[in-house]
Amino acid sequence: VSGDPMDQFTIRASSGEILTSRALDRETVNLYRLLVNATDNSQPRPLYSQTEVLLTILDYNDHVPLYSPEFYSIELNETYSGTYLVQLNCTDGDEINTENTQLSYRIVSGNASVFRVNSTGAVSLTAAGSLDYEQDTLHRLSVECSDAGNPRLSSNAVTLVTVLPINEHTPSFAQPVYNFTISESSAVGFIITTLSAADNDLGADGSIKYAIESGNNPLTFFLDSVTGALGLRRTLDRTQDSEFRLIVSAADGGGLIGRTIININISDVNNNDPVCNRQTFSFQTSENITARVEVGRLSCSDADTGVSGRLQYSITVGNTGGRFSIDASDGRLFVTGPVSRSVQAVYSLLVDVSDQGSPARSISVTVLVEVQAVNRFAPVFLGAPYTANVLENATIGTTVSQINASDADSEEFGRVSYSIVSGNGDNVFLIDRLSGAIVLATTLDYESNRSYLLTAEA
């Protein structure tokens, strides 16, 4: 036998059977051309003939599909918008175009809902798949490559998909607007609330710093940049600032910023005394009052709000006989009955002005009410009518008569003055307007005029 340089075969001389002497490898030699001689035993010279034997080595699935390389690693941003990821390379040493080299791929471990592999070994994202650094930073896929031979042979390759973070989430507060009410008596350092913003990014991109952007004038509040604790930096005075509107930001390490509004209302504490525009009020009234009449109004205020700024008035001293009253809500002062200047010219009242806070705060002010006289009575002549005799030779300036009138009124309304209103056409007489003395102003002539009828007025 010839054509077998590697002694792969033997032949039985008696039967002509060709046998293998060692293992065959089709992938090394797939066809052998053996030249076989057949010889008889004739003598002296044996006869022979020769034939060619073609041995085709049939394929047996003895090669495992092999990856090259066996390990794949890729890095992708979590916002990767494509689908294709990597091409796996797997080969099979068996005869081509046979079941033994018909390869197929499948993901045997890893996230099969996110990734898929096609029949050529291309790994890609599924239609519904996406990368999310916050859910998985690393995907480890084991992809099997198998042939269709019998027995079926396979091998696995590892594909690592590293997801890189992108700052895709903006910090967000639970509410767009927060409303708080605190007392103006709150102590410095009082914590109003602890704000919290969420950021679904990881690492520095999810690390949040808080800050007050506006509305904190003057510096009334502090905000811990790390914990989000919002507190009081200074004492409050509601009369100066009754409410605040803060814009608060939450910034992550990647520069994205979320914002919210903080409305802080300052509730009132009764920390202000009532204030009147003067310490002493002066009013006037007439003594002929017969009904309830307003004589004046106290002008007072309180810087507090609500009940703490609502005032009430009361007369505490000086209202002898109950001649005065005051409206408890608005401070209007009334005289409630007759008063007489001749009895008391000025009334001095002490008025208490208090708020309705708890505890209440109050002040006292003085109210002076002057009773003005009224000309109630007409003068009355005493001893009227008057008669007098005078000699015609009486000298000028001689007192002819003295008239006298009185007036029950007081002060200027009780002071009487006199005048001649008729009977003195020739101005014969003069009257002293203060004393009522009537004197001659010129000489008399009995023969011309023996009598005069004067009418005097007081």
Order of alpha helices (4+ residues) and beta strands (2+ residues): beta-beta-beta-beta-beta-beta-beta-beta-beta-beta-beta-beta-beta-beta-beta-beta-beta-beta-beta-beta-beta-beta-beta-beta-beta-beta-beta-beta-beta-beta-beta-beta-beta-beta-beta-beta-beta-beta
